[in-house]
Amino acid sequence: MCPLDAVAKSRLVWLDVYGVPLRCWHASFFLRVGRMMGVPMFIEKETMKKARLDRGRLLISIPFDSKCLENIKVKEHSRSFEMSIVEVATPVDQEWVRRFLGLWNGDLHSISNSSPESKWN
């Protein structure tokens, strides 16, 4: 049970990442992008299957009062490129988190201290 004076310190957000070159379309790259803004939690299945290549989507945990970067410049394979990052306006469904990650027990800390990378393999 959570104490009545508990305060949320982080939140889960979906990020849409635009402008990712095909050569960079792999889990380690999306994890790197997620780490630039917070703690990566999950990469959307459609992103990993390359079902659509106009954008990649990942779930991250960020401090409650933080905003995500809008544009980032990344160097990969000796080339630099710019990507656009958009925080998806739809709130993260906590039932989805419990069901698909199978980790969440009401304490976000428990997700952060687990190994989300194992969920992407």
C-alpha positions as protocol buffer text, in pm:
chain_id: "A"
residue {
  index: 1
  type: MET
  ca { x: 0 y: 0 z: 0 }
}
residue {
  index: 2
  type: CYS
  ca { x: 121 y: 346 z: -88 }
}
residue {
  index: 3
  type: PRO
  ca { x: 154 y: 610 z: 189 }
}
residue {
  index: 4
  type: LEU
  ca { x: -99 y: 893 z: 162 }
}
residue {
  index: 5
  type: ASP
  ca { x: 177 y: 1154 z: 135 }
}
residue {
  index: 6
  type: ALA
  ca { x: 352 y: 977 z: -157 }
}
residue {
  index: 7
  type: VAL
  ca { x: 424 y: 1195 z: -462 }
}
residue {
  index: 8
  type: ALA
  ca { x: 486 y: 1074 z: -816 }
}
residue {
  index: 9
  type: LYS
  ca { x: 845 y: 1142 z: -923 }
}
residue {
  index: 10
  type: SER
  ca { x: 827 y: 1004 z: -1275 }
}
residue {
  index: 11
  type: ARG
  ca { x: 581 y: 933 z: -1551 }
}
residue {
  index: 12
  type: LEU
  ca { x: 559 y: 700 z: -1849 }
}
residue {
  index: 13
  type: VAL
  ca { x: 534 y: 852 z: -2196 }
}
residue {
  index: 14
  type: TRP
  ca { x: 527 y: 718 z: -2549 }
}
residue {
  index: 15
  type: LEU
  ca { x: 767 y: 889 z: -2787 }
}
residue {
  index: 16
  type: ASP
  ca { x: 733 y: 895 z: -3164 }
}
residue {
  index: 17
  type: VAL
  ca { x: 1073 y: 926 z: -3330 }
}
residue {
  index: 18
  type: TYR
  ca { x: 1079 y: 1060 z: -3687 }
}
residue {
  index: 19
  type: GLY
  ca { x: 1371 y: 1070 z: -3928 }
}
residue {
  index: 20
  type: VAL
  ca { x: 1544 y: 745 z: -3828 }
}
residue {
  index: 21
  type: PRO
  ca { x: 1758 y: 609 z: -4113 }
}
residue {
  index: 22
  type: LEU
  ca { x: 1693 y: 244 z: -4198 }
}
residue {
  index: 23
  type: ARG
  ca { x: 2053 y: 151 z: -4110 }
}
residue {
  index: 24
  type: CYS
  ca { x: 1981 y: 263 z: -3752 }
}
residue {
  index: 25
  type: TRP
  ca { x: 1651 y: 77 z: -3718 }
}
residue {
  index: 26
  type: HIS
  ca { x: 1745 y: -163 z: -3436 }
}
residue {
  index: 27
  type: ALA
  ca { x: 1675 y: -198 z: -3064 }
}
residue {
  index: 28
  type: SER
  ca { x: 2010 y: -65 z: -2943 }
}
residue {
  index: 29
  type: PHE
  ca { x: 1960 y: 258 z: -3139 }
}
residue {
  index: 30
  type: PHE
  ca { x: 1611 y: 317 z: -2998 }
}
residue {
  index: 31
  type: LEU
  ca { x: 1741 y: 241 z: -2648 }
}
residue {
  index: 32
  type: ARG
  ca { x: 2010 y: 504 z: -2702 }
}
residue {
  index: 33
  type: VAL
  ca { x: 1749 y: 761 z: -2808 }
}
residue {
  index: 34
  type: GLY
  ca { x: 1537 y: 675 z: -2503 }
}
residue {
  index: 35
  type: ARG
  ca { x: 1834 y: 717 z: -2269 }
}
residue {
  index: 36
  type: MET
  ca { x: 1888 y: 1070 z: -2402 }
}
residue {
  index: 37
  type: MET
  ca { x: 1562 y: 1168 z: -2232 }
}
residue {
  index: 38
  type: GLY
  ca { x: 1491 y: 915 z: -1960 }
}
residue {
  index: 39
  type: VAL
  ca { x: 1480 y: 543 z: -1889 }
}
residue {
  index: 40
  type: PRO
  ca { x: 1371 y: 331 z: -2187 }
}
residue {
  index: 41
  type: MET
  ca { x: 1103 y: 81 z: -2091 }
}
residue {
  index: 42
  type: PHE
  ca { x: 968 y: -78 z: -2407 }
}
residue {
  index: 43
  type: ILE
  ca { x: 998 y: -55 z: -2785 }
}
residue {
  index: 44
  type: GLU
  ca { x: 672 y: -90 z: -2973 }
}
residue {
  index: 45
  type: LYS
  ca { x: 635 y: -425 z: -3149 }
}
residue {
  index: 46
  type: GLU
  ca { x: 546 y: -261 z: -3482 }
}
residue {
  index: 47
  type: THR
  ca { x: 866 y: -57 z: -3460 }
}
residue {
  index: 48
  type: MET
  ca { x: 1083 y: -363 z: -3409 }
}
residue {
  index: 49
  type: LYS
  ca { x: 905 y: -551 z: -3691 }
}
residue {
  index: 50
  type: LYS
  ca { x: 957 y: -247 z: -3918 }
}
residue {
  index: 51
  type: ALA
  ca { x: 583 y: -253 z: -3987 }
}
residue {
  index: 52
  type: ARG
  ca { x: 597 y: 120 z: -4054 }
}
residue {
  index: 53
  type: LEU
  ca { x: 913 y: 313 z: -4122 }
}
residue {
  index: 54
  type: ASP
  ca { x: 783 y: 669 z: -4098 }
}
residue {
  index: 55
  type: ARG
  ca { x: 829 y: 666 z: -3721 }
}
residue {
  index: 56
  type: GLY
  ca { x: 953 y: 449 z: -3437 }
}
residue {
  index: 57
  type: ARG
  ca { x: 776 y: 441 z: -3101 }
}
residue {
  index: 58
  type: LEU
  ca { x: 915 y: 371 z: -2758 }
}
residue {
  index: 59
  type: LEU
  ca { x: 798 y: 398 z: -2399 }
}
residue {
  index: 60
  type: ILE
  ca { x: 1021 y: 582 z: -2153 }
}
residue {
  index: 61
  type: SER
  ca { x: 1009 y: 690 z: -1792 }
}
residue {
  index: 62
  type: ILE
  ca { x: 1098 y: 1054 z: -1732 }
}
residue {
  index: 63
  type: PRO
  ca { x: 1094 y: 1279 z: -1426 }
}
residue {
  index: 64
  type: PHE
  ca { x: 742 y: 1405 z: -1366 }
}
residue {
  index: 65
  type: ASP
  ca { x: 823 y: 1769 z: -1443 }
}
residue {
  index: 66
  type: SER
  ca { x: 1043 y: 1700 z: -1750 }
}
residue {
  index: 67
  type: LYS
  ca { x: 962 y: 1760 z: -2112 }
}
residue {
  index: 68
  type: CYS
  ca { x: 1104 y: 1556 z: -2395 }
}
residue {
  index: 69
  type: LEU
  ca { x: 1345 y: 1705 z: -2644 }
}
residue {
  index: 70
  type: GLU
  ca { x: 1184 y: 1800 z: -2974 }
}
residue {
  index: 71
  type: ASN
  ca { x: 1485 y: 1763 z: -3203 }
}
residue {
  index: 72
  type: ILE
  ca { x: 1806 y: 1576 z: -3150 }
}
residue {
  index: 73
  type: LYS
  ca { x: 2118 y: 1535 z: -3358 }
}
residue {
  index: 74
  type: VAL
  ca { x: 2270 y: 1187 z: -3357 }
}
residue {
  index: 75
  type: LYS
  ca { x: 2592 y: 1050 z: -3499 }
}
residue {
  index: 76
  type: GLU
  ca { x: 2581 y: 690 z: -3615 }
}
residue {
  index: 77
  type: HIS
  ca { x: 2813 y: 509 z: -3857 }
}
residue {
  index: 78
  type: SER
  ca { x: 3024 y: 827 z: -3902 }
}
residue {
  index: 79
  type: ARG
  ca { x: 2721 y: 1025 z: -4022 }
}
residue {
  index: 80
  type: SER
  ca { x: 2516 y: 1285 z: -3840 }
}
residue {
  index: 81
  type: PHE
  ca { x: 2143 y: 1328 z: -3882 }
}
residue {
  index: 82
  type: GLU
  ca { x: 1860 y: 1509 z: -3709 }
}
residue {
  index: 83
  type: MET
  ca { x: 1549 y: 1342 z: -3573 }
}
residue {
  index: 84
  type: SER
  ca { x: 1221 y: 1483 z: -3445 }
}
residue {
  index: 85
  type: ILE
  ca { x: 1082 y: 1353 z: -3117 }
}
residue {
  index: 86
  type: VAL
  ca { x: 712 y: 1389 z: -3034 }
}
residue {
  index: 87
  type: GLU
  ca { x: 561 y: 1298 z: -2699 }
}
residue {
  index: 88
  type: VAL
  ca { x: 239 y: 1112 z: -2778 }
}
residue {
  index: 89
  type: ALA
  ca { x: -53 y: 1297 z: -2620 }
}
residue {
  index: 90
  type: THR
  ca { x: -242 y: 978 z: -2532 }
}
residue {
  index: 91
  type: PRO
  ca { x: -181 y: 880 z: -2168 }
}
residue {
  index: 92
  type: VAL
  ca { x: -10 y: 546 z: -2105 }
}
residue {
  index: 93
  type: ASP
  ca { x: -266 y: 286 z: -2004 }
}
residue {
  index: 94
  type: GLN
  ca { x: -149 y: 136 z: -1674 }
}
residue {
  index: 95
  type: GLU
  ca { x: -340 y: -186 z: -1745 }
}
residue {
  index: 96
  type: TRP
  ca { x: -135 y: -217 z: -2063 }
}
residue {
  index: 97
  type: VAL
  ca { x: 183 y: -175 z: -1858 }
}
residue {
  index: 98
  type: ARG
  ca { x: 81 y: -449 z: -1617 }
}
residue {
  index: 99
  type: ARG
  ca { x: -30 y: -690 z: -1889 }
}
residue {
  index: 100
  type: PHE
  ca { x: 244 y: -649 z: -2150 }
}
residue {
  index: 101
  type: LEU
  ca { x: 550 y: -572 z: -1942 }
}
residue {
  index: 102
  type: GLY
  ca { x: 441 y: -810 z: -1670 }
}
residue {
  index: 103
  type: LEU
  ca { x: 655 y: -614 z: -1423 }
}
residue {
  index: 104
  type: TRP
  ca { x: 451 y: -335 z: -1278 }
}
residue {
  index: 105
  type: ASN
  ca { x: 309 y: -385 z: -931 }
}
residue {
  index: 106
  type: GLY
  ca { x: 210 y: -24 z: -868 }
}
residue {
  index: 107
  type: ASP
  ca { x: 569 y: 86 z: -804 }
}
residue {
  index: 108
  type: LEU
  ca { x: 744 y: 242 z: -1103 }
}
residue {
  index: 109
  type: HIS
  ca { x: 1076 y: 180 z: -929 }
}
residue {
  index: 110
  type: SER
  ca { x: 1025 y: -194 z: -978 }
}
residue {
  index: 111
  type: ILE
  ca { x: 1026 y: -147 z: -1358 }
}
residue {
  index: 112
  type: SER
  ca { x: 1335 y: 71 z: -1357 }
}
residue {
  index: 113
  type: ASN
  ca { x: 1533 y: -180 z: -1154 }
}
residue {
  index: 114
  type: SER
  ca { x: 1436 y: -474 z: -1372 }
}
residue {
  index: 115
  type: SER
  ca { x: 1581 y: -555 z: -1710 }
}
residue {
  index: 116
  type: PRO
  ca { x: 1351 y: -414 z: -1978 }
}
residue {
  index: 117
  type: GLU
  ca { x: 1599 y: -517 z: -2249 }
}
residue {
  index: 118
  type: SER
  ca { x: 1491 y: -879 z: -2193 }
}
residue {
  index: 119
  type: LYS
  ca { x: 1139 y: -782 z: -2300 }
}
residue {
  index: 120
  type: TRP
  ca { x: 1267 y: -676 z: -2644 }
}
residue {
  index: 121
  type: ASN
  ca { x: 1440 y: -999 z: -2739 }
}
